[in-house]
Amino acid sequence: MSAYVLGFHEIDKTLLTVVGGKGANLGELSSIDGVRVPDGFCVTTEAYRAAVERDPAISRLIDGLSGLRADDRTAIAGACAHLRAAIEGLPIPGELERDIVARLDDGVAYAVRSSATAEDLPSNSFAGQQDTYLNVRGPADVVRDVRRCWASLFTDRAVAYRIRSGFDHRAVMVSVAVQRMVFPVAAGIMFTADPVTSNRTVVSIDAGFGLGEALVSGLVNADTYRVKAGRVVERHVSTQTKELYAAPDGGTRERPVETARQNAQTLSDEQILQLERLGRRIEAHFGSPQDIEWGLDGGVFHVLQSRPITTLYPVPVTHDGKNHVYMSYGHRQMMTDAFTPLGLSFFLLLDECLGRPPMSVAGGRFYKDMSHELSSPMTRAVTLKSLGQVDVLMANALRTVMSRKDFARSLARGKASVMNFGKGGPLPMARQYLKLAREDDPRVVPELIAQNERSVEALRQAIAGRSGDDVFAFIFEDHRELTDIMFEPRSVAAAFLGIQSANWVNKHMQAWLGVKNAADAIAQSADHNVVAAMGLELLDVADVVRQCPAMAAYLERAERDTFFDGMAGLDGGDRVRRAIEDYLHKYGMHCSGDIDITRTRWSEDPTLLVPIILGNVKNFPPGARQAKIEQGRLEAERTMTELLSRLSGRKAKKAAKHMSRLRHFIGYREYSKHACLQRYGLYKRALMEEARKLVAQGLLESPEEAYFLSLEEFREVVRTGRLDHTVITERRDAFEGYQKLTPPRVMTSDGEVISGEYDTGALPEGALAGIAVSSGVVEGRARVVMNLEDADVREGDILVTVYSDPSWSPLFVSVKGVVLEVGGVMTHGAVIAREYGLPAVVGVEGATTRIRDGQLIRVNGSDGYVEVLA
């Protein structure tokens, strides 16, 4: 076996680093019965290393790429042109040239194709980054094009792509596949999952006359066929006026398609179904949906390449043969990012303690199987109504699924969880709800909060000093206490009463007085809203910093590891330290994406709060917290007085009761999550202490590597002192891949992504549709913020972001309007926008890309749309 050249029959997926992604896949394809692959061989990465990387001059040029930025196209173009010219001028080692020529047959044309080691992988396709040369004739030309393929590793697009993707230029090497040329009468691409809908049961085929490169280059429009279970379900026949063919003297040429064929279907139905069967055979071999290049020559389909489809979102695995519908739990919880394995396993403890079936996990995110809820008419109505409060697009997507009668008839059936209210079921909660509504006692919520605070303090003392396996056992047991608190009937009833009171006020004030969203104003400065307080109390911290100019300057340069130590000796250092420590004691367990326990809490890195603190110093006068609270309270009282003055008799009496309940209970809507996070903060502190011990033992390189173990695996490593570190590497790589995926709101067990839609008929032309969640209309500068720690907002800005959880409330204090891609009427961002009196629209698809940072926009929080202004 040559170190430089391997035949396809000598190659399988284990030789990825030797022959690259394309080469490894060609070797695998060659081994599948019934799959015709044109014969060929690969010039290995060892040949590339020997001829290219070991050349001192070229090695220096490759090193010079490391300082380039992806957006500096001029610098990239110059460096790449120099490097490619140097590689194409290299002499090829004699042994390598002899090995290549020995594999060539006289008079045979070849395709010479690059095969990089980072190409055609399950997590990264890198498709189209390197070059291909067709109809290459003669040994000298083949050897020349091998060298050109090496050089194509450094095309402008390939280098820029690697910089953006974080790939080291030396970590990617190139092999070259040399393959007998086929001369197809038709060619194209087949996806064994629909690339538009992601439906795994549909095969999508693009076909055109001549060589397939005409389709890839956009020279011609392809026929498109969709096939499902041996039946052509959709076809689109394109007019084809040109085709690409192999010229007798080498290379390719373009020629016109004769008139009789221009509007003819490229493939017959029998050939289409033959291709579908071929695609499913290849998919079964690789174990995942495939993107397949094919050519039809001599009445036979030849497979020229197959690669994984990397853009599909993973689907939860089922084994019952029934249809299932999955809802993104992250869209409900305002956390659409991928979780780490530890975060996933930790959050699933809540389901375990409640005795509920665990949610499915796909793409590092939670998906709830809604099949049981949707298959029953009663639970379906409750589910869709409640989801409409959280995310209208999600509810509309589920309605779309149910409108497909054939699919809906085969939905899996079972016990629905929509009425799961913890121990004892819904009756204890219902009794408490009626009691609380009847009594409307303002002391209830403070009592519930005090009860939880006592429980948290008991936990703080009980977990202190525990270590080893005892920590894990304690956390598992304390989760039962956590679920008891979260689902305690009076607590659930109190939160539900606030929500229902707001709904009643909105419904009846519009019906009786024509006033829309009246509850928005009445909810301002409501009692005991922990998330609203979390934002407002940071204004008090800003007041302390404002009085200490030296500390304001220090905070601008403060670092995580020395955050508090660096304050020692500075004028006002002790006062600022106390103010921030007091704030962190109350709220330091929060952070962006906080339902993943592995996300960095404010108490772990106080610098995350610095931009908001300094923004408050700049944008607000002293005493702003109390002024805002008083302003909100007065607006709420004014609104109630004005509305009640327009009513009389029983209507006025009923409205006054519901408004009073709203004021007393709506703030508690946010408290249960805060109670959960209080415990998460204490759990995490204990777990990270165990992770630091594993670092000291040499089992982990950093405490954060524990994030890539499940909770049970973490416990086992602590108990046994043994760890296979490859697990950490593999899990980290998978997590990085999941982070790049966009999670769908709703998908089926076929993998089809279902999108909900809005009725946009009544909107102004060009307006971006969403859901009205907080009344009012405001204009201002759009501030597009993707990460809370990068926020730089000024007075009068309108916040535009993907989602917001309670940790974003300090930022809401500084803006005058809010636009979110994800959310509904009762999600956190909407509740806080109403509390602060900010016009807000949520569920605006693609808002962070359709609205540019700095644009002037108008937010209509009453009718639910956003306009980009000139």
C-alpha positions, 0 to 999 in steps of 0.5 A: 500500500502506497503512503501517497495513493489509495484506491477507493476499494482500500478506503473507508470512513476510518481514513478520514484524516488520510483522504478527507471527507469526500475521499472517505465517502467515496470509499464507503460508497464503493462498498455498498451493493447496488451503488455504481461509483466510477472507479478511482483513487485518492492522493492522500494528505501525506502527499500534500504534507510532503509536497506542500507543508514541508516546503519552508517558503510555503510554510511561512506563507501559511503561517502569515494567514493567521493574522487576517480578519474574515472581513478584510477581503483585500488582504485575504485576496493578496495573501491567497493569490501569492500562496496559490501561485507558490503551490502551483509552481511546486515540483511534485516528488518523483515517487508521488508522480510515479504512483499517480501515473501508475493508476491512470489508464491510457485514453481515459478522462478523469475528474480531479476533485479536492477532498479536504479533511474538514469537508463533507463531515456530519457537523460541517460540510465546507461544500464548494470551498475547494476546486474540481477539474473535469474531463482531464486527459493525460498524466501531465494534466492530471498531475497539474490539476492535483497541484491546483487542487492543493492550491485551492485549499487557499482560495479566498472563500476557503480561507475566509470560511475557515477564519469565520468558523474558527478552523486553524489553517494548518488543521485542515489538509487536502487530499485529491480524488482522481475518478474516471469521468462519466459523460451523463445525459442527465445529472443532478443532486438528490436530498434524502430529506426535503431541504426546504421543510426538513421532512425526512420522508420526502426525497427531493431531486434536482435534475438537468441535462448534461453535466451536473456542474451546470446546476451547481454553477446556476447555468441552468434551472433544474427540474425538481421532483419530490418523492414520498414512499415510492410516489412522485408527489410533486414535480416542476419541469423547467425550461432548459436552453443550455447544457454542459458537456465534456469536450473531446480535447478535455475540459467542458463546453456549453451548448444549446439544448435542441428545441424538442428537449427544452421543455421535456421532463429530464427523468422519467417517473420510473427513473425518479423512483429508481433514484429514490430507492438508490438514495434510501440505500445510501442513507441507510448505509451512512445512517443519516440523510444525505446530499447525493450527486448523481449522473445518468450514463448509459441508462445507469445511475452513477453516484459521484458523491454523498455527504451528510445534510448538515443543515437539518435539525435533529429529530427525537427518536421514536420506536412506536411507528406513530406520528409525533409532534414536538414543541420547543420548550426553549421558546416557552422558557425564553432560552433557545440556546443549546444546553450543555449535557450537565444543564440538560440532565440537571433540568430533567430532574424536575420532570423526574421528581414530578413523576412526568415522562422526561422531555425529548432532547434534540440538538442540545435543546428540550422538545416536548412531545405534544401528541397526547395533548393534541390527540384529545379534543379537550386537552387540545383546546386547553393546550392551544389556548394556553400556548397562544398566551406564550407564543402565537406562532407556536400555537398556529404551527400546531393548528397547521399540523392538526389541519393535516387529517391523515397525519393527525389521525395517526398521532400517538395517544397517551396521558396528557400532561397539560393538567399536571399540577403536581401532587394531588392533581388540579383540584387542590389548586382549584380550591386555593384559586377560588379561596384566593379570588374570594378573599383577595388578601394582599398578605398571601404573596408576601407569606409565600415569598417568606416561606420560600426564603426560609427554605432557601436559607435552610438549604444554604446551611444544609449544603455547606460543608458537604462534599463528594458523593454526599453533595450529589445525593443531597441535591437529588433529594432537595429537588423534591423540596424544590418541586414541592415549592414550585407546585404548592397549590396555593403558590400555583393558584396565586400566580394563576390568579394574577394572570387570569385577572389580567386577562379578565381586565383586558377582555372586559375593558375592551368589550365594555369601554373599547379600551385595549390592553387596559391591564398593561397600565394597571400592572405597572409597579405592581406588588412583589414583582421580583424581576421588576425589582431586580432591574430597578434595584440596580439603579440604586447600585448606580446611585452609589457608583455615581457618588464615587468617580474613582469606582466608575473608572475602576469598573470600566477596567475591572476583571472577573477574577479580581473584581472585588479585590481590586476595589480595596484602597480606592475612594468609595471602594467599600461602599460600592463593594457592599452595594454590589454584594448586597445586590448579588446576594439577592439576585446573583443567581440570575444570568442570561439563559439561566435555566441551564445551570452551567451558564455563568451566573452574575455572582460568578462574574459580576463584570456581566453587570458592569455595562448596565450599571455604568449605563444607568449612571450615564442615563439616569439621575439620582433616585431614579428607582423610587421615581420610576416606582412612583410614576408607575404606581400613579399611572396604574391608579390613574388608569383604574380611576378613569376606567371605573368612573366610566362604569356603574353598578355590577360592572364597576364592582366586578371590574374593581375586584379584578383590578385589585386582584391583578395588583395583588397577584400579577407580580407573583407570576415571576417568582417561581422561576426566581425560587428555582434559580435561588436553589440553582445558585447554591447547587452550582456552587457546591458542584463547581467545588467538586469540579475544582477537586477533579482539576486538582486530581488531573482528571479535568483541565478546567472546572467547566469541563464538567459541563460536558458530563451528565449529572450522573456521570459527574457523580460517578467520576467524583466517586471513582476518580476515573474519566475517559477524557475523549467523552469531554472532547466529543461532547464539546464538539457536538455542543459547538455544532448544536449552537450553530443550529436554529431550533424550530418552534414545532417539528414532526417525527418526520423531521418536518419543520412547521412554521406558524403565520400571522394574519398580516392583512391589516398591517401597514405596508412593509411592517414586521408582524408580531404580537402586541404585548405591552401597549403604546407606540414609540419611535427611537433608535434600534439597538440590536443586542445579541448578548446581554454582556455586550449591551450598550444602550442609551436613553431613548433606544429601543431594544431588539433581541432574540429573547429575554429572560428575567436577567434582561430586566435591568436592561429594560430599565434603560430603554423605551421600547422592546422588540423580541423574536420569541415570546408571547403575552405572558412570557417574561419579557412581556410581563416586565415591559408592561411593568415598566410601561414600555411598548413591546412587540414580540414574536417578530420573526428574524427581527435581529436580522431584518432590523439593523442596529441604529435604524429608526423604528416605530414599535406599535405595542397596541396592534403588534407590529414594527415599522422601519422608518426612513 
